Amino acid sequence: MPDLTPSIRTALRSSTVLALVLGFGMALAPAQDAQAFGAPESFAELAEQISPSVVNITTSAMIAAPADGMPMVPEGSPFEDFFDDFNAPGGNGGAQRSDALGSGFVISEDGYIVTNNHVIEGADEIEIEFFGGKKLPAKLVGTDPKTDIALLKVEASEPLPFVAFGNSDLMRVGDWVMAMGNPLGQGFSVSAGIVSARGRELSGTYDDYLQTDAAINRGNSGGPLFNMDGQVIGVNTAILSPNGGSIGIGFSMASNVVSKTVAQLKEFGETRRGWLGVRIQDVTPDVAEAMGLAEAKGALVTDVPEGPAKDAGIVAGDVITMFFGQPVGDAGDLTRRVADAPIGEAVPVIVQREGKTETLAVTLGRREEAEAATMPAAAPVPEEPKQMESLGLTLVPLDDSLRDRLGLDAGTEGLIVMSVDAASEAYTKGLREGDLITEAGQQKVARLKDLEDRVAEAKAAGRKSLLLLIRRGGDPRFVALSIE
């Protein structure tokens, strides 16, 4: 059973795991409004109405082994389950064909079908089985690993029953939902429950999951989560489980994310997301206090490389509070809003800067074209004699020797962290040896005295903490440390 990310692959084989409900799928369609309902006497009429639009998906792939005998399959694909059998005693160690199961759903009468990307990843054959037993081959239209969504297409001799996307933003915690799919390869199955939580984030940039206690198991992957109007308000993707089976904690990618992805895959065969060109982080309460903000909301800009934001005048330290006429709650909120915004068009962005509000016009680029940029990797930092201890940190100023060893530009200035007191707040907040402090109190620091001055100024202004801009491997973030 594949993981959400390679980094938690080991966890999948241990106690409690967050796992893709792999090997099975389902699908989605256009958006309408959902309504709240009381507890139904039966789900039978709803199940009968929408069952013809739900499909089982069988994928097939040749698993080839290189010289070391280990099979080569995409990480996170359903075919990873084949590893154990492939290398078990008695296995032939050569190329073999492996099958996997998933779920999906039809979103148009001409045969477009939605499922999870991890259901079909690595497959060279995809077969769709409809509720009545009919089977058709499917071709892959496009995939989006960032939301784990794939769009398929079948050619049918007659119009197919299909379902529409509902508005996932209207779903409330406690609303009834129904999941359909092919759990554990047992065939078409229905389960019901409620929305247990909203806005869950697992591991992806655009995550917006509905949590549900409707039973979801391996094989439900890609299957639909319905509201009581028979509209798809989520795509079943992952479960939290100690044993790989349902314990009532399942996650469905919200339909308002999926529908936009599907529309782009259908039109272009790929995604085309907006790109602002900033690095951002959440505004935490301590950061808000250090910056003198009234509330801990918005997205704090930590870096502005060459790109649309820099061209528009956005600078590090700005807090983006409104984007394209919509309020920004946190960094994830801004990321999703930018992704949905029109490419090549100027959009209004409101920022808070040094206690004032400014409105800027940003012409967005395309994220997919900008993601190739790389950042310098961190390198070990040699010990230097000139140093200072402050805020739980041992610091030395950056010089030419350190710049060369760290691969930094000649003009880069700041203080290098030589060590961090393990009992300090700095350590708790993630600062480590090798980090580079480039700003304190939103002013550049190049000398040890610069930091001393910023601490003194913050205390004189009655601040309880000092905001530091930290860079690690080229990746910046703000951290507020107590100065009391």
C-alpha positions in Angstrom: 0.0 0.0 0.0 1.7 3.2 -1.2 2.4 6.3 1.0 1.4 9.9 0.7 5.1 10.8 0.3 8.3 8.7 0.1 9.5 10.1 3.4 6.9 8.2 5.3 7.3 4.9 3.5 8.8 3.3 6.6 5.9 4.5 8.7 3.5 2.6 6.5 5.0 -0.6 7.7 4.8 0.4 11.4 2.0 1.2 13.8 -0.3 4.1 12.9 0.1 5.2 9.3 -1.2 7.8 7.0 -1.7 5.8 3.8 -3.1 6.2 0.4 -6.2 4.1 0.0 -4.4 2.7 -3.0 -5.4 0.3 -5.6 -8.9 1.6 -6.2 -10.5 4.8 -7.4 -13.6 6.9 -8.3 -14.5 10.3 -9.9 -16.2 13.8 -10.1 -18.1 16.5 -12.1 -19.5 20.2 -12.4 -20.3 22.2 -9.2 -23.6 23.0 -7.6 -24.7 23.9 -4.1 -25.0 21.3 -1.3 -27.7 21.4 1.3 -27.8 20.1 4.8 -30.1 17.1 5.6 -31.3 15.4 8.7 -30.4 11.7 9.3 -32.0 9.8 6.4 -34.1 6.8 7.0 -32.2 5.0 4.2 -29.5 5.7 1.7 -31.0 3.2 -0.8 -32.5 5.7 -3.2 -29.4 7.8 -3.4 -27.2 4.7 -3.9 -29.4 3.5 -6.7 -29.4 6.9 -8.3 -25.6 7.4 -8.4 -24.3 3.8 -8.6 -24.3 3.7 -12.5 -21.7 6.6 -12.5 -19.2 4.9 -10.3 -16.6 2.6 -11.8 -14.0 0.0 -10.8 -10.5 0.5 -12.3 -8.1 -2.3 -13.0 -4.5 -1.3 -14.0 -1.8 -3.5 -15.3 2.0 -3.0 -15.7 5.1 -4.9 -16.4 7.4 -4.9 -13.4 11.0 -5.3 -14.7 14.0 -6.0 -12.4 17.4 -4.4 -13.0 20.7 -6.3 -12.3 20.2 -6.2 -8.5 16.9 -8.0 -8.9 14.8 -5.2 -7.4 11.7 -4.2 -9.4 11.4 -0.7 -10.8 8.1 0.9 -10.2 7.1 4.5 -9.4 7.2 5.4 -5.7 3.7 5.5 -4.3 2.1 3.5 -7.0 -0.2 0.5 -6.3 2.4 -1.8 -7.8 4.7 -1.4 -4.8 2.6 -4.1 -3.1 4.1 -6.4 -5.7 7.6 -6.0 -4.2 7.2 -8.6 -1.5 5.8 -11.3 -3.8 8.4 -10.4 -6.5 11.3 -10.9 -4.1 9.8 -13.7 -2.0 11.3 -17.2 -2.1 10.1 -18.8 -5.3 9.9 -15.6 -7.2 11.6 -15.7 -10.5 13.3 -12.3 -10.2 12.5 -11.5 -13.8 9.9 -9.2 -15.5 6.3 -10.0 -14.4 3.0 -8.4 -15.0 1.2 -7.0 -12.0 -2.5 -5.9 -11.6 -4.0 -3.4 -9.2 -7.5 -2.2 -8.4 -9.0 1.2 -7.8 -12.1 3.3 -8.1 -13.3 6.2 -10.1 -16.4 8.0 -11.4 -17.8 9.3 -14.7 -18.2 13.1 -15.0 -19.6 13.4 -18.5 -21.8 11.4 -20.8 -19.0 11.2 -23.4 -16.8 9.1 -21.1 -14.4 11.3 -18.9 -13.6 9.6 -15.7 -11.8 10.9 -12.5 -9.6 8.9 -10.2 -6.5 9.3 -8.1 -3.1 9.6 -9.8 -1.7 6.9 -7.5 -4.3 4.5 -8.8 -3.0 4.6 -12.4 0.6 5.7 -12.0 3.0 3.4 -13.8 0.2 1.5 -15.5 0.5 0.5 -19.2 -3.1 -0.8 -19.4 -6.2 0.6 -17.7 -9.6 -1.1 -17.8 -12.9 0.4 -16.6 -15.7 -1.8 -15.2 -19.1 -0.2 -15.0 -21.8 -0.9 -12.4 -23.7 -3.2 -14.9 -20.6 -5.3 -15.6 -19.5 -3.8 -18.9 -15.8 -3.3 -19.4 -14.0 -0.7 -21.6 -10.3 0.2 -22.0 -9.4 3.7 -20.9 -6.7 6.1 -22.1 -5.0 8.6 -19.8 -5.8 12.2 -20.5 -3.6 13.9 -17.8 -2.4 13.7 -14.3 -1.7 16.1 -11.4 0.5 14.5 -8.7 0.2 17.6 -6.5 -3.5 16.9 -5.9 -3.2 13.2 -6.7 -5.8 13.5 -9.4 -5.9 11.7 -12.8 -8.4 12.1 -15.7 -9.2 9.1 -18.0 -11.3 8.8 -21.1 -13.3 5.8 -22.5 -15.1 5.5 -25.8 -18.6 4.2 -25.4 -21.3 3.5 -28.0 -23.9 5.3 -26.0 -24.1 8.2 -23.5 -22.9 7.2 -20.0 -24.5 8.0 -16.7 -22.5 10.6 -14.9 -22.4 12.7 -11.7 -21.6 16.4 -11.0 -19.3 18.1 -8.6 -20.9 19.8 -5.6 -19.6 22.8 -3.7 -17.3 21.4 -1.0 -17.1 24.8 0.7 -20.7 24.4 1.7 -20.1 21.1 3.6 -20.3 21.4 7.3 -18.8 19.3 10.0 -21.6 16.8 10.9 -23.2 16.8 7.4 -24.1 13.3 6.0 -21.9 11.9 3.2 -21.7 8.6 1.3 -18.6 6.9 -0.2 -18.7 4.5 -3.1 -15.9 2.3 -4.6 -14.3 -1.1 -4.7 -12.9 -1.6 -1.2 -10.3 -4.4 -0.9 -11.3 -5.6 -4.4 -14.7 -6.8 -3.3 -16.6 -5.0 -6.0 -19.1 -2.1 -5.8 -19.7 -1.1 -2.2 -21.4 1.8 -0.3 -20.6 3.3 3.1 -22.0 6.3 4.9 -20.9 8.7 7.6 -20.5 12.4 8.3 -17.9 15.1 7.6 -15.7 14.8 10.6 -13.5 17.8 9.9 -12.7 20.3 7.1 -9.5 21.9 5.7 -7.2 19.0 6.6 -3.6 19.2 5.1 -1.5 16.1 4.7 1.6 16.6 2.6 0.7 18.5 -0.6 1.0 22.1 -1.6 -2.7 22.4 -2.5 -4.2 20.1 0.1 -7.7 20.8 1.2 -9.2 17.5 2.5 -12.5 16.7 4.0 -12.2 14.2 6.9 -14.9 11.6 7.1 -15.8 8.5 9.2 -17.6 6.9 6.2 -15.7 3.6 5.8 -12.8 4.0 3.3 -10.4 1.1 2.6 -7.7 0.1 0.2 -9.5 0.0 -3.2 -11.6 3.1 -2.5 -8.9 5.3 -3.8 -10.1 7.7 -6.5 -13.7 7.0 -5.5 -16.3 9.7 -4.9 -17.6 11.1 -1.6 -21.2 12.2 -2.2 -23.4 14.7 -0.4 -27.1 13.9 0.0 -27.9 15.6 -3.3 -25.8 13.0 -5.1 -23.1 15.5 -6.0 -19.4 14.7 -5.6 -17.9 16.8 -2.8 -14.6 14.9 -2.4 -12.3 12.2 -3.9 -11.4 9.5 -1.5 -7.6 9.5 -1.2 -6.1 8.5 2.1 -6.8 6.9 5.5 -5.2 7.1 8.9 -4.9 3.5 10.2 -2.7 1.2 12.3 -3.5 -1.8 10.2 -4.3 -0.6 6.7 -8.1 -0.9 7.2 -10.7 1.7 8.0 -10.9 3.0 11.6 -13.1 5.9 10.7 -10.5 8.4 9.7 -10.5 8.9 6.0 -9.6 11.9 3.8 -11.2 13.1 0.6 -9.7 15.8 -1.6 -12.3 18.6 -1.7 -14.3 18.9 -4.9 -13.5 22.6 -5.3 -9.9 21.7 -5.6 -10.5 18.7 -7.8 -12.9 20.3 -10.2 -10.5 23.1 -11.2 -7.7 20.5 -11.7 -10.0 18.3 -13.8 -11.0 21.3 -16.0 -7.4 22.0 -16.8 -6.5 18.4 -17.5 -9.5 18.2 -19.8 -8.6 21.3 -21.7 -4.8 21.2 -21.8 -3.8 17.7 -20.7 -1.8 19.3 -17.8 -2.2 21.9 -15.1 -1.7 25.6 -15.5 -1.4 27.3 -12.2 -0.7 30.9 -11.3 2.7 31.8 -9.9 3.3 34.8 -7.7 7.0 34.3 -7.1 7.4 34.6 -3.3 8.3 32.4 -0.4 5.9 32.7 2.4 5.0 31.4 5.9 2.1 31.6 8.3 1.9 34.6 10.6 2.1 33.1 14.1 1.0 35.0 17.2 4.6 35.6 18.2 5.5 36.8 14.7 2.5 39.1 14.8 3.6 40.5 18.1 7.1 41.1 16.9 5.9 42.9 13.8 3.3 44.9 15.7 0.3 43.3 13.8 -3.2 43.5 15.2 -3.9 39.8 14.5 -2.1 36.7 13.4 -3.5 36.4 9.9 -2.1 36.6 6.3 0.9 35.2 4.6 4.3 36.6 5.6 6.7 37.0 2.6 10.2 35.7 3.5 11.9 36.1 0.1 11.2 37.6 -3.3 13.3 36.1 -6.1 13.1 37.4 -9.7 9.5 37.0 -10.8 6.1 38.6 -10.8 6.0 39.7 -7.2 9.4 41.4 -7.4 8.4 43.2 -10.5 5.2 44.5 -8.7 7.2 45.8 -5.7 6.5 43.1 -3.1 9.4 42.8 -0.6 10.4 40.4 2.1 8.6 41.3 5.3 5.4 42.2 3.6 2.3 40.5 5.0 -0.2 39.6 2.2 -3.7 40.1 3.6 -5.8 40.2 0.5 -5.4 38.6 -2.9 -7.6 39.1 -5.9 -10.4 40.6 -3.7 -10.3 37.7 -1.2 -8.9 37.7 2.4 -5.8 35.6 3.0 -6.0 33.5 6.2 -2.6 31.8 6.0 0.2 30.7 3.7 -1.7 27.7 2.4 -4.7 29.9 1.7 -2.6 32.2 -0.5 -1.0 29.3 -2.3 -4.4 27.9 -3.4 -5.8 31.3 -4.3 -2.7 32.1 -6.5 -3.0 28.7 -8.2 -6.6 29.4 -9.2 -5.9 33.0 -10.4 -5.6 33.8 -14.1 -2.1 33.7 -15.7 -0.9 36.7 -17.5 -3.4 39.1 -16.0 -2.8 41.8 -13.3 -4.5 41.0 -10.0 -4.7 43.2 -6.9 -2.7 42.2 -3.9 -3.0 44.1 -0.6 0.0 44.0 1.8 0.8 45.3 5.2 4.2 47.0 5.3 5.7 48.9 8.2 2.3 49.5 9.7 0.7 50.7 6.5 -1.5 49.1 3.9 -0.5 49.1 0.2 -2.3 47.8 -2.9 -0.1 46.4 -5.7 -1.0 45.0 -9.1 0.8 41.7 -9.9 0.8 40.0 -13.3 1.0 36.3 -12.5 3.3 33.9 -14.3 2.8 30.1 -14.7 4.0 28.0 -11.8 4.9 24.9 -13.9 7.3 27.0 -15.9 8.9 28.5 -12.8 9.5 25.4 -10.7 12.8 24.4 -12.3 14.6 27.0 -10.2 17.0 25.5 -7.7 18.6 26.9 -4.5 22.1 26.4 -3.2 22.5 23.5 -0.8 23.7 24.0 2.8 27.3 23.2 3.5 29.2 22.6 6.8 30.3 25.8 8.4 33.8 26.0 9.8 34.5 27.4 13.2 35.8 31.0 13.3 37.2 32.7 16.4 35.2 36.0 16.3 31.8 35.2 17.7 29.0 36.2 20.0 26.4 34.4 22.1 22.9 35.8 22.0 19.3 34.4 22.0 20.6 30.9 22.6 22.8 31.2 19.5 26.5 31.3 18.9 27.1 33.6 16.0 29.9 34.7 13.7 29.7 37.3 10.9 29.8 36.1 7.3 33.2 36.7 5.6 34.6 35.8 2.1 35.9 32.5 3.3 32.5 31.4 4.6 30.8 32.7 1.5 33.1 30.5 -0.7 32.5 27.4 1.5 28.8 28.0 1.6 28.5 28.8 -2.2 27.0 32.2 -1.4 27.1 35.2 -3.7 29.8 37.8 -2.9 27.3 40.4 -1.8 25.6 38.1 0.7 25.7 39.4 4.3 24.6 38.1 7.6 25.5 36.1 10.7 26.2 32.4 10.7 24.8 30.2 13.5 27.8 28.2 14.8 25.8 26.4 17.5 22.4 26.4 19.2 21.7 25.8 22.9 19.5 22.7 22.9 17.6 24.1 25.9 16.9 27.4 24.1 13.7 28.8 22.4 15.8 29.1 19.3 16.4 25.3 19.2 12.7 24.6 19.9 11.8 26.8 16.9 14.1 25.0 14.6 17.3 27.0 14.3 20.3 24.9 13.7 24.1 25.1 13.1 24.7 26.5 9.6 21.7 28.8 9.5 22.3 32.3 8.1 20.6 35.3 9.8 20.2 38.1 7.3 17.7 40.4 9.1 16.7 41.2 12.6 13.7 43.5 13.3 13.2 43.6 9.5 16.6 45.4 9.1 19.7 43.8 7.5 22.4 42.5 9.8 26.0 42.1 8.7 27.9 42.6 12.0 27.5 41.2 15.4 26.8 44.7 16.7 23.9 45.0 14.2 22.1 42.2 16.1 22.9 43.7 19.5 21.5 47.1 18.3 18.3 45.4 17.0 17.8 43.6 20.4 18.3 46.9 22.2 15.9 48.8 19.9 13.2 46.1 20.3 13.5 46.2 24.1 13.3 50.0 24.1 10.1 49.8 22.0 8.5 47.5 24.5 8.6 44.4 22.2 8.7 41.0 23.8 10.3 39.3 20.9 12.6 40.0 17.9 11.8 38.9 14.3 14.8 37.2 12.6 15.0 36.3 8.9 16.7 32.9 8.6 18.1 31.3 5.5 18.9 27.6 5.2 20.1 26.2 1.9 18.6 29.3 0.2 15.2 28.8 1.8 14.1 31.8 4.0 11.7 31.9 6.9 10.9 34.3 9.7 11.3 33.3 13.4 10.4 35.4 16.4 12.6 34.9 19.4 11.9 36.2 22.9 14.2 39.0 24.2 12.9 39.2 27.7 
